[in-house]
């Protein structure tokens, strides 16, 4: 394999056959090529600079010294203010600076066509009257055009909005009550909040006390009907006794309160949970109950099982609540 020396032009065969990119035939030609100098001109002071070829390839040669490089950097960031014609220095960002200060910027903008039409400028700020307290204040024109010149302060804005009541309808009892537009409450009082926090619609979930069940509070008609069914199971001697929400079980990240504790005739205890529909939180608690307390028997009364029991026993049990019936409170 023959190569041509870049220094002397002679053909040569490299000692290493794999050295296809060898440029010189000998060390002497290599040393002579390094002694070749390239002349560059400093872009700041115009001084001629002599550099080696490898230095030119590395991008050197723009300035003759670090001092010239720093001086050129300052020149790039040196501007003349369009308002006061003062020379000032600012960090070079690729975009020119027009004014040396905020005051000059306001004054300069007020002289432009846009500024004359909108009254831009520190001395020509837009005068506004606070909507709440009536005090006069001034804002920049861009804030006034964006609708931010209504209040003189944040306190006046919040006080004005608190002073405008709006009507809401209680989600538990249906009563109309007034509240601030800032508030997001959906209940008219603490009692409705306590009763309807988990069941906000009384027509759907039908939470309340039942006189025929000893004034026990049930969250839904399904729970009340299942309690009536357990009473008849007790009268028919299918079970020994039952209780509503007597025990709370501690899980890894929460607590779980089953609906019913049912004791059979032989003394075996099981817990029954009435679920018309399964939520993500409910499923998570059931799974946690199975992992944390595997020795506790838990029976899930879902919609299919409840409807089967309702079809078989509803006509035999007094006070059974059907859809649309009033609560036996």
Secondary structure, DSSP 8 states (H G I E B T S, - for coil): --EE-TTT--EE--SSTT-TT---SSHHHHHHHHT-EEEEE-TTT--EEEEEHHHHHTT--S-SSHHHHHHHHHHHTEEE-TTT--EEE----SS----SSHHHHHHHHHTSHHHHHHT-SSTT-EEEE-TTT--EEEE-HHHHHTT--S-SSHHHHHHHHHTSEEEEE-TTT--EEEEETT-----SSHHHHHHHSS---HHHH--EEEGGGTSEEESSHHHHHHHHHHHHHHHTTS-SEEEES---EE-SSSEE--SEEEE-TTS-EEEEEE-SS--HHHHHHHHHHHHH-TTSEEEEE-HHHHHHHHHHHGGGSTT---TT-----
